[in-house]
């Protein structure tokens, strides 16, 4: 994975999380699992702030602006947030995506973290391996297994039980790999970077230090196109999963609007699509209206992502329920099949952008039509 793909993941998360919080904030600005509380089974949550001080016997699957886990989680932790802090014991894996990530956990299995800044604190102990993708990484605790990191800057002052495999990115920026005198690596240090690692005197590396300069690769347009399609599909699926999770009771109603009132949906979507940018420009001229313009454009961009996802679910739903005749199939499968179909249509030469535009109009209009006509249910 290169830095472009990493940025796509982080940007997608920062778009999705505010949407999730907006959808959940009408009911819960904050979700708190108190110290003496026990959640039997999985904890599925979306809110502005989520704090888990108690015990969860299953998995924690959550989306928020800020997530803090101080209690014990018997299963896995799968969370998306801008700020993530995990201090409690975790019996499974930790898989997180966010901006700032801090791990002080006693973790039984693997850690997979994607973010801008990642800190593995002194109290942290990773039972198996760690895979990190970030701009800045600090490792102060213990990783019992191996470390795979794709970073710009990394400081290791903790213990790695096996090999440490490091790769840096962004040749135009300063890259730093620092192995402090407190560090212990019970294996090889393998790294690829434009600059040599700073290995302080006293650092304990039992294996070899293998340095490799990055190779200059010719751009492969086909490969780039394939990766862009893959990440487009994954982004739509991720948005769709969070949307279905947050608005389960509304999803089918929105699909009905798109199916029964396509003309009105197209018209509303086209009007909003065309009016918002010039309106935002007019607002931005005034100092007072500048924040409102920023919010309006953010919602407009988020709406385009959501619109494509809604139409993908709609197309998949038509395929499964009307053509294959499986009316009881969950919307999850409609999302998967619809996303694959729409991604192919969006990729068509000449007409792909037209299909994409019409899709945005239809999905955006259907969503807004439902919201404006069902104020009591939103």
ROMAR-92714 format. One record per residue (C-alpha): residue in one letter; x, y, z. Coordinates in nm, 4 decimals. Each point is the difference from the previous one (the first is absolute). Example, Ala and Ser with C-alpha at 12.3 -4.5 7.8 and 13.67 -1.06 7.14 Angstrom:
+--------+----------+----------+----------+
! residu !       xx !       yy !       zz !
+--------+----------+----------+----------+
!      A !   1.2300 !  -0.4500 !   0.7800 !
!      S !   0.1370 !   0.3440 !  -0.0660 !
+--------+----------+----------+----------+
***
This chain:
+--------+----------+----------+----------+
! residu !       xx !       yy !       zz !
+--------+----------+----------+----------+
!      X !   0.0000 !   0.0000 !   0.0000 !
!      X !   0.1391 !   0.3433 !  -0.0935 !
!      X !  -0.0623 !   0.3367 !   0.1652 !
!      X !  -0.2734 !   0.0907 !  -0.2486 !
!      X !  -0.2018 !  -0.3024 !   0.1058 !
!      X !   0.0650 !   0.0756 !   0.3680 !
!      X !  -0.1301 !   0.3534 !  -0.0478 !
!      X !  -0.3095 !  -0.1369 !  -0.1719 !
!      X !  -0.0739 !  -0.2179 !   0.3028 !
!      X !   0.0498 !   0.2828 !   0.2493 !
!      X !  -0.2000 !   0.2513 !  -0.2050 !
!      X !  -0.2810 !  -0.2532 !  -0.0374 !
!      X !  -0.0049 !  -0.0478 !   0.3765 !
!      X !  -0.0073 !   0.3733 !   0.0674 !
!      X !  -0.2944 !   0.0340 !  -0.2411 !
!      X !  -0.1880 !  -0.2982 !   0.1368 !
!      X !   0.0450 !   0.0702 !   0.3712 !
!      X !  -0.1762 !   0.3399 !  -0.0026 !
!      X !  -0.2856 !  -0.1596 !  -0.1973 !
!      X !  -0.0272 !  -0.2766 !   0.2565 !
!      X !   0.0103 !   0.2421 !   0.2873 !
!      X !  -0.2642 !   0.2210 !  -0.1676 !
!      X !  -0.2286 !  -0.2977 !  -0.0413 !
!      X !   0.0414 !  -0.1119 !   0.3594 !
!      X !   0.0232 !   0.3366 !   0.1749 !
!      X !  -0.3775 !   0.0505 !   0.0100 !
!      X !  -0.0182 !  -0.2753 !   0.2600 !
!      X !   0.3428 !  -0.0160 !   0.1617 !
!      X !   0.2648 !   0.2686 !   0.0192 !
!      X !   0.1954 !  -0.2393 !   0.2184 !
!      X !  -0.0059 !  -0.3716 !   0.0675 !
!      X !   0.1479 !  -0.1072 !   0.3342 !
!      X !   0.0453 !  -0.3553 !   0.1205 !
!      X !   0.0679 !   0.0507 !   0.3696 !
!      X !   0.2647 !  -0.1869 !   0.1960 !
!      X !  -0.2470 !  -0.2425 !   0.1599 !
!      X !  -0.1991 !  -0.0619 !  -0.3189 !
!      X !   0.0304 !  -0.3249 !  -0.1954 !
!      X !  -0.1064 !  -0.0211 !  -0.3644 !
!      X !  -0.0887 !  -0.3583 !  -0.0902 !
!      X !   0.0863 !  -0.0648 !  -0.3632 !
!      X !   0.1142 !   0.2617 !  -0.2488 !
!      X !  -0.0109 !   0.3766 !   0.0498 !
!      X !  -0.1081 !   0.1819 !  -0.3188 !
!      X !   0.0085 !   0.3757 !   0.0487 !
!      X !   0.0060 !   0.3317 !  -0.1882 !
!      X !   0.0101 !   0.3332 !   0.1789 !
!      X !   0.2017 !   0.3179 !   0.0410 !
!      X !   0.1998 !  -0.1380 !   0.2918 !
!      X !   0.0196 !  -0.3617 !   0.1152 !
!      X !   0.1588 !  -0.1071 !   0.3297 !
!      X !   0.0208 !  -0.3617 !   0.1136 !
!      X !   0.1039 !  -0.0327 !   0.3648 !
!      X !  -0.1861 !  -0.3266 !   0.0595 !
!      X !   0.0270 !  -0.3490 !  -0.1463 !
!      X !  -0.1107 !  -0.1171 !  -0.3455 !
!      X !  -0.0223 !  -0.3768 !  -0.0393 !
!      X !   0.0029 !   0.0149 !  -0.3817 !
!      X !   0.1363 !   0.2390 !  -0.2626 !
!      X !  -0.0054 !   0.3788 !   0.0001 !
!      X !  -0.1002 !   0.1408 !  -0.3406 !
!      X !  -0.0360 !   0.3781 !   0.0110 !
!      X !   0.0211 !   0.3303 !  -0.1889 !
!      X !   0.0379 !   0.3394 !   0.1693 !
!      X !   0.2048 !   0.3162 !   0.0221 !
!      X !   0.1711 !  -0.1221 !   0.3151 !
!      X !   0.0197 !  -0.3547 !   0.1371 !
!      X !   0.1594 !  -0.0968 !   0.3322 !
!      X !   0.0109 !  -0.3584 !   0.1266 !
!      X !   0.1181 !  -0.0432 !   0.3586 !
!      X !  -0.1854 !  -0.3221 !   0.0842 !
!      X !   0.0483 !  -0.3588 !  -0.1132 !
!      X !  -0.1136 !  -0.1225 !  -0.3424 !
!      X !  -0.0058 !  -0.3784 !  -0.0357 !
!      X !  -0.0252 !   0.0051 !  -0.3799 !
!      X !   0.1329 !   0.2291 !  -0.2752 !
!      X !   0.0018 !   0.3785 !  -0.0165 !
!      X !  -0.0957 !   0.1412 !  -0.3414 !
!      X !  -0.0434 !   0.3770 !   0.0153 !
!      X !   0.0127 !   0.3065 !  -0.2240 !
!      X !   0.0497 !   0.3404 !   0.1651 !
!      X !   0.2023 !   0.3176 !  -0.0138 !
!      X !   0.1512 !  -0.0634 !   0.3438 !
!      X !   0.0425 !  -0.3513 !   0.1389 !
!      X !   0.1411 !  -0.0981 !   0.3401 !
!      X !   0.0034 !  -0.3644 !   0.1109 !
!      X !   0.1260 !  -0.0623 !   0.3525 !
!      X !  -0.1953 !  -0.3101 !   0.0994 !
!      X !   0.0762 !  -0.3683 !  -0.0484 !
!      X !  -0.1099 !  -0.1468 !  -0.3342 !
!      X !  -0.0397 !  -0.3741 !  -0.0473 !
!      X !  -0.0067 !   0.0034 !  -0.3813 !
!      X !   0.1396 !   0.2319 !  -0.2670 !
!      X !   0.0038 !   0.3782 !  -0.0263 !
!      X !  -0.0759 !   0.1422 !  -0.3446 !
!      X !  -0.0326 !   0.3785 !  -0.0029 !
!      X !  -0.0168 !   0.2854 !  -0.2489 !
!      X !   0.0297 !   0.3618 !   0.1093 !
!      X !   0.2070 !   0.3146 !   0.0315 !
!      X !   0.1603 !  -0.0306 !   0.3437 !
!      X !   0.0361 !  -0.3528 !   0.1423 !
!      X !   0.1410 !  -0.0871 !   0.3421 !
!      X !   0.0345 !  -0.3614 !   0.1148 !
!      X !   0.0786 !  -0.0805 !   0.3650 !
!      X !  -0.1776 !  -0.3328 !  -0.0083 !
!      X !   0.0892 !  -0.3526 !   0.1025 !
!      X !  -0.0950 !  -0.1537 !  -0.3348 !
!      X !  -0.0253 !  -0.3760 !  -0.0497 !
!      X !   0.0360 !  -0.0096 !  -0.3782 !
!      X !   0.0767 !   0.2343 !  -0.2922 !
!      X !  -0.0005 !   0.3771 !  -0.0358 !
!      X !  -0.0917 !   0.1580 !  -0.3351 !
!      X !  -0.0022 !   0.3793 !   0.0104 !
!      X !  -0.0450 !   0.2593 !  -0.2761 !
!      X !   0.0393 !   0.3643 !   0.0976 !
!      X !   0.1987 !   0.3211 !  -0.0034 !
!      X !   0.1622 !  -0.0360 !   0.3440 !
!      X !   0.0319 !  -0.3324 !   0.1813 !
!      X !   0.1442 !  -0.0479 !   0.3499 !
!      X !   0.0528 !  -0.3391 !   0.1624 !
!      X !   0.0546 !   0.0970 !   0.3638 !
!      X !   0.2353 !  -0.1478 !   0.2610 !
!      X !  -0.2810 !  -0.2000 !   0.1600 !
!      X !  -0.1040 !  -0.1602 !  -0.3296 !
!      X !   0.0649 !  -0.3650 !  -0.0765 !
!      X !  -0.0965 !  -0.1383 !  -0.3415 !
!      X !  -0.0394 !  -0.3792 !   0.0184 !
!      X !   0.0657 !  -0.0744 !  -0.3670 !
!      X !   0.1008 !   0.2300 !  -0.2884 !
!      X !  -0.0489 !   0.3693 !  -0.0719 !
!      X !  -0.0692 !   0.1537 !  -0.3413 !
!      X !   0.0076 !   0.3800 !  -0.0060 !
!      X !  -0.0664 !   0.2566 !  -0.2738 !
!      X !   0.0573 !   0.3592 !   0.1120 !
!      X !   0.1863 !   0.3247 !  -0.0384 !
!      X !   0.1543 !  -0.0151 !   0.3472 !
!      X !   0.0446 !  -0.3050 !   0.2243 !
!      X !   0.1415 !  -0.0367 !   0.3512 !
!      X !   0.0498 !  -0.3467 !   0.1485 !
!      X !   0.0752 !  -0.0010 !   0.3715 !
!      X !  -0.1643 !  -0.3262 !   0.1051 !
!      X !   0.0414 !  -0.3676 !  -0.0877 !
!      X !  -0.0912 !  -0.1719 !  -0.3265 !
!      X !   0.0393 !  -0.3724 !   0.0600 !
!      X !  -0.0044 !  -0.0882 !  -0.3692 !
!      X !   0.1275 !   0.1895 !  -0.3020 !
!      X !  -0.0466 !   0.3607 !  -0.1091 !
!      X !  -0.0987 !   0.1128 !  -0.3496 !
!      X !  -0.0182 !   0.3782 !  -0.0355 !
!      X !  -0.0513 !   0.2328 !  -0.2951 !
!      X !   0.0814 !   0.3465 !   0.1308 !
!      X !   0.1673 !   0.3331 !  -0.0508 !
!      X !   0.1556 !   0.0196 !   0.3457 !
!      X !   0.0358 !  -0.2706 !   0.2651 !
!      X !   0.1674 !  -0.0147 !   0.3416 !
!      X !   0.0466 !  -0.3401 !   0.1618 !
!      X !   0.0910 !  -0.0044 !   0.3671 !
!      X !  -0.1895 !  -0.3135 !   0.1015 !
!      X !   0.0395 !  -0.3724 !  -0.0640 !
!      X !  -0.0694 !  -0.1891 !  -0.3245 !
!      X !  -0.0112 !  -0.3787 !   0.0411 !
!      X !   0.0830 !  -0.0854 !  -0.3627 !
!      X !   0.1026 !   0.1884 !  -0.3146 !
!      X !  -0.0710 !   0.3695 !  -0.0500 !
!      X !  -0.0820 !   0.0742 !  -0.3656 !
!      X !  -0.0242 !   0.3720 !  -0.0697 !
!      X !  -0.0730 !   0.1951 !  -0.3174 !
!      X !  -0.0131 !   0.3763 !  -0.0322 !
!      X !  -0.1875 !   0.2111 !  -0.2532 !
!      X !  -0.0121 !   0.3569 !  -0.1337 !
!      X !   0.3451 !   0.0567 !  -0.1439 !
!      X !  -0.0538 !   0.3770 !  -0.0032 !
!      X !  -0.0332 !   0.0145 !   0.3804 !
!      X !   0.2549 !  -0.0786 !   0.2700 !
!      X !  -0.0074 !  -0.3647 !   0.1022 !
!      X !   0.1218 !  -0.1229 !   0.3368 !
!      X !   0.0471 !  -0.3461 !   0.1431 !
!      X !   0.1348 !   0.0203 !   0.3541 !
!      X !   0.0906 !  -0.3069 !   0.2062 !
!      X !   0.0740 !   0.1234 !   0.3523 !
!      X !   0.2427 !  -0.1519 !   0.2487 !
!      X !  -0.2939 !  -0.1388 !   0.2023 !
!      X !  -0.1325 !  -0.2048 !  -0.2902 !
!      X !   0.0202 !  -0.3786 !  -0.0330 !
!      X !  -0.0562 !  -0.1762 !  -0.3343 !
!      X !   0.0222 !  -0.3800 !   0.0217 !
!      X !   0.0407 !  -0.0427 !  -0.3739 !
!      X !   0.1106 !   0.1920 !  -0.3066 !
!      X !  -0.0511 !   0.3679 !  -0.0643 !
!      X !  -0.0990 !   0.0274 !  -0.3652 !
!      X !  -0.0757 !   0.3457 !  -0.1324 !
!      X !  -0.0454 !   0.1862 !  -0.3259 !
!      X !   0.0556 !   0.3750 !   0.0077 !
!      X !   0.1754 !   0.2843 !  -0.1795 !
!      X !   0.2054 !   0.0596 !   0.3160 !
!      X !   0.1847 !  -0.2312 !   0.2351 !
!      X !  -0.1585 !  -0.0907 !   0.3325 !
!      X !   0.1335 !   0.1606 !   0.3178 !
!      X !   0.0942 !  -0.2950 !   0.2207 !
!      X !   0.1136 !   0.1277 !   0.3388 !
!      X !   0.2878 !  -0.1623 !   0.1840 !
!      X !  -0.1383 !  -0.2570 !   0.2421 !
!      X !  -0.2945 !  -0.1060 !  -0.2174 !
!      X !  -0.0394 !  -0.3787 !   0.0233 !
!      X !  -0.0553 !  -0.1534 !  -0.3450 !
!      X !   0.0617 !  -0.3747 !   0.0011 !
!      X !  -0.0239 !  -0.0466 !  -0.3766 !
!      X !   0.1368 !   0.1888 !  -0.2976 !
!      X !  -0.0623 !   0.3568 !  -0.1108 !
!      X !  -0.1002 !  -0.0041 !  -0.3661 !
!      X !  -0.0322 !   0.3295 !  -0.1841 !
!      X !  -0.1494 !   0.0407 !  -0.3460 !
!      X !  -0.0387 !   0.3208 !  -0.1964 !
!      X !  -0.3438 !   0.0441 !  -0.1579 !
!      X !  -0.0203 !  -0.1026 !  -0.3642 !
!      X !  -0.1398 !   0.2349 !  -0.2596 !
!      X !  -0.2894 !  -0.1713 !  -0.1701 !
!      X !  -0.1574 !   0.0983 !  -0.3264 !
!      X !  -0.3622 !   0.0966 !   0.0274 !
!      X !  -0.2366 !  -0.2718 !  -0.1097 !
!      X !  -0.3231 !   0.1582 !  -0.1148 !
!      X !  -0.1865 !  -0.3315 !   0.0026 !
!      X !   0.1118 !  -0.0769 !   0.3544 !
!      X !  -0.0911 !   0.3506 !   0.1151 !
!      X !  -0.3441 !  -0.0319 !  -0.1572 !
!      X !  -0.0604 !  -0.3368 !   0.1659 !
!      X !   0.1022 !   0.1297 !   0.3423 !
!      X !  -0.2182 !   0.3092 !  -0.0396 !
!      X !  -0.2981 !  -0.2248 !  -0.0811 !
!      X !   0.0736 !  -0.2281 !   0.2951 !
!      X !   0.0141 !   0.2868 !   0.2458 !
!      X !  -0.3082 !   0.1587 !  -0.1526 !
!      X !  -0.1891 !  -0.3249 !   0.0561 !
!      X !   0.1292 !  -0.0376 !   0.3562 !
!      X !  -0.0904 !   0.3607 !   0.0803 !
!      X !  -0.3563 !  -0.0447 !  -0.1266 !
!      X !  -0.0408 !  -0.3213 !   0.1974 !
!      X !   0.1361 !   0.1622 !   0.3166 !
!      X !  -0.2319 !   0.3002 !  -0.0369 !
!      X !  -0.2913 !  -0.2335 !  -0.0711 !
!      X !   0.0669 !  -0.2193 !   0.3037 !
!      X !   0.0088 !   0.2961 !   0.2362 !
!      X !  -0.3074 !   0.1528 !  -0.1653 !
!      X !  -0.1968 !  -0.3250 !   0.0313 !
!      X !   0.1155 !  -0.0439 !   0.3583 !
!      X !  -0.1071 !   0.3505 !   0.1030 !
!      X !  -0.3220 !   0.0314 !  -0.2018 !
!      X !  -0.1268 !  -0.3562 !  -0.0214 !
!      X !  -0.3681 !   0.0915 !   0.0352 !
!      X !   0.0241 !   0.2785 !  -0.2606 !
!      X !   0.2005 !  -0.1787 !  -0.2710 !
!      X !  -0.2895 !  -0.1970 !  -0.1498 !
!      X !  -0.2199 !   0.3116 !  -0.0064 !
!      X !   0.2662 !   0.1967 !  -0.1880 !
!      X !   0.0302 !  -0.2839 !  -0.2505 !
!      X !  -0.3786 !   0.0122 !  -0.0510 !
!      X !   0.0196 !   0.3734 !  -0.0742 !
!      X !   0.2712 !  -0.0571 !  -0.2615 !
!      X !  -0.2047 !  -0.2806 !  -0.1583 !
!      X !  -0.3443 !   0.1651 !   0.0020 !
!      X !   0.0987 !   0.3651 !  -0.0553 !
!      X !   0.3107 !  -0.0041 !  -0.2215 !
!      X !  -0.0968 !   0.3155 !  -0.1932 !
!      X !  -0.0462 !   0.2101 !   0.3140 !
!      X !   0.3184 !  -0.1451 !   0.1458 !
!      X !   0.1960 !   0.0913 !  -0.3148 !
!      X !  -0.1397 !   0.3538 !   0.0012 !
!      X !   0.0665 !   0.0669 !   0.3683 !
!      X !   0.3480 !  -0.1509 !  -0.0215 !
!      X !   0.0916 !   0.2007 !  -0.3097 !
!      X !  -0.1195 !   0.3269 !   0.1547 !
!      X !   0.1934 !  -0.0531 !   0.3233 !
!      X !   0.3081 !  -0.1188 !  -0.1891 !
!      X !   0.0053 !   0.3106 !  -0.2208 !
!      X !  -0.1072 !   0.2610 !   0.2559 !
!      X !   0.2253 !  -0.0813 !   0.2978 !
!      X !   0.3434 !   0.0931 !  -0.1511 !
!      X !  -0.0959 !   0.3519 !  -0.1173 !
!      X !  -0.1936 !   0.0563 !   0.3236 !
!      X !   0.3079 !  -0.0967 !   0.1999 !
!      X !   0.2113 !   0.2431 !  -0.2048 !
!      X !  -0.2442 !   0.2827 !   0.0728 !
!      X !   0.0048 !  -0.0841 !   0.3713 !
!      X !   0.3800 !  -0.0209 !   0.0032 !
!      X !   0.0273 !   0.3615 !  -0.1171 !
!      X !  -0.1242 !   0.1145 !   0.3397 !
!      X !   0.2063 !  -0.0717 !   0.3124 !
!      X !  -0.3125 !  -0.1022 !   0.1927 !
!      X !  -0.1073 !  -0.2432 !  -0.2690 !
!      X !   0.3398 !  -0.1639 !  -0.0492 !
!      X !  -0.0463 !  -0.2733 !   0.2670 !
!      X !  -0.3480 !  -0.0721 !  -0.1366 !
!      X !   0.1429 !  -0.0296 !  -0.3512 !
!      X !   0.2598 !  -0.2500 !   0.1224 !
!      X !  -0.2691 !  -0.2070 !   0.1736 !
!      X !  -0.2248 !   0.0163 !  -0.3066 !
!      X !   0.2753 !  -0.1202 !  -0.2349 !
!      X !   0.0980 !  -0.2773 !   0.2419 !
!      X !  -0.3578 !  -0.1257 !   0.0123 !
!      X !  -0.0239 !   0.0315 !  -0.3797 !
!      X !   0.3110 !  -0.2143 !  -0.0496 !
!      X !  -0.1126 !  -0.2521 !   0.2617 !
!      X !  -0.3409 !  -0.0089 !  -0.1672 !
!      X !   0.1571 !  -0.1029 !  -0.3305 !
!      X !   0.1747 !  -0.2954 !   0.1636 !
!      X !  -0.3201 !  -0.0979 !   0.1790 !
!      X !  -0.2098 !   0.0402 !  -0.3166 !
!      X !   0.2153 !  -0.2403 !  -0.1995 !
!      X !  -0.0163 !  -0.2520 !   0.2825 !
!      X !  -0.3791 !   0.0263 !   0.0283 !
!      X !  -0.0467 !  -0.0623 !  -0.3727 !
!      X !   0.2416 !  -0.2939 !   0.0198 !
!      X !  -0.2180 !  -0.1520 !   0.2741 !
!      X !  -0.3088 !   0.0738 !  -0.2118 !
!      X !   0.1468 !  -0.1736 !  -0.3089 !
!      X !   0.1125 !  -0.2980 !   0.2063 !
!      X !  -0.3430 !  -0.0177 !   0.1612 !
!      X !  -0.1682 !  -0.0078 !  -0.3418 !
!      X !   0.2341 !  -0.2756 !  -0.1141 !
!      X !  -0.0487 !  -0.2218 !   0.3050 !
!      X !  -0.3671 !   0.0572 !   0.0842 !
!      X !  -0.1599 !   0.0652 !  -0.3387 !
!      X !   0.2135 !  -0.2077 !  -0.2374 !
!      X !   0.1411 !  -0.2794 !   0.2162 !
!      X !  -0.3183 !  -0.0021 !   0.2136 !
!      X !   0.1663 !  -0.0093 !   0.3435 !
!      X !  -0.2150 !   0.2506 !   0.1945 !
!      X !   0.1366 !  -0.0931 !   0.3430 !
!      X !   0.3638 !   0.0656 !  -0.0877 !
!      X !   0.1620 !   0.2606 !   0.2331 !
!      X !   0.0918 !   0.3397 !  -0.1457 !
!      X !   0.3653 !  -0.0823 !   0.0627 !
!      X !   0.0006 !  -0.2208 !  -0.3100 !
!      X !  -0.1818 !   0.2665 !  -0.1999 !
!      X !   0.2817 !   0.2368 !   0.0965 !
!      X !   0.2722 !  -0.2437 !  -0.1095 !
!      X !  -0.1521 !  -0.0964 !  -0.3366 !
!      X !  -0.1200 !   0.3528 !  -0.0758 !
!      X !   0.3412 !   0.1506 !   0.0750 !
!      X !   0.1714 !  -0.2425 !  -0.2375 !
!      X !  -0.2508 !   0.0719 !  -0.2784 !
!      X !   0.0145 !   0.3788 !   0.0383 !
!      X !   0.3794 !  -0.0001 !   0.0161 !
!      X !   0.0088 !  -0.1719 !  -0.3388 !
!      X !  -0.2482 !   0.2520 !  -0.1428 !
!      X !   0.1979 !   0.2956 !   0.1414 !
!      X !   0.3120 !  -0.1350 !  -0.1715 !
!      X !  -0.1492 !  -0.0085 !  -0.3487 !
!      X !   0.1766 !   0.2327 !  -0.2446 !
!      X !  -0.1871 !   0.3097 !  -0.1227 !
!      X !  -0.3277 !  -0.0751 !   0.1836 !
!      X !   0.1425 !  -0.0909 !   0.3412 !
!      X !   0.0013 !   0.3579 !   0.1280 !
!      X !  -0.3574 !   0.0527 !  -0.1240 !
!      X !  -0.1187 !  -0.3102 !   0.1871 !
!      X !   0.1853 !   0.1226 !   0.3090 !
!      X !  -0.1659 !   0.3422 !  -0.0212 !
!      X !  -0.3497 !  -0.1433 !  -0.0491 !
!      X !   0.0627 !  -0.2395 !   0.2884 !
!      X !   0.0885 !   0.2902 !   0.2292 !
!      X !  -0.3142 !   0.1897 !  -0.1008 !
!      X !  -0.2247 !  -0.3028 !   0.0544 !
!      X !   0.1474 !  -0.1031 !   0.3350 !
!      X !   0.0317 !   0.3524 !   0.1380 !
!      X !  -0.3533 !   0.0901 !  -0.1053 !
!      X !  -0.1514 !  -0.3189 !   0.1413 !
!      X !   0.1732 !   0.0495 !   0.3340 !
!      X !  -0.0995 !   0.3684 !   0.0284 !
!      X !  -0.3569 !  -0.0727 !  -0.1134 !
!      X !  -0.0375 !  -0.2564 !   0.2779 !
!      X !   0.1594 !   0.2234 !   0.2645 !
!      X !  -0.2145 !   0.3024 !  -0.0830 !
!      X !  -0.3208 !  -0.2062 !  -0.0042 !
!      X !   0.0681 !  -0.2032 !   0.3126 !
!      X !   0.1239 !   0.2549 !   0.2578 !
!      X !  -0.1423 !  -0.1971 !   0.2890 !
!      X !   0.1959 !  -0.3124 !  -0.0878 !
!      X !   0.3441 !   0.1569 !  -0.0433 !
+--------+----------+----------+----------+
***
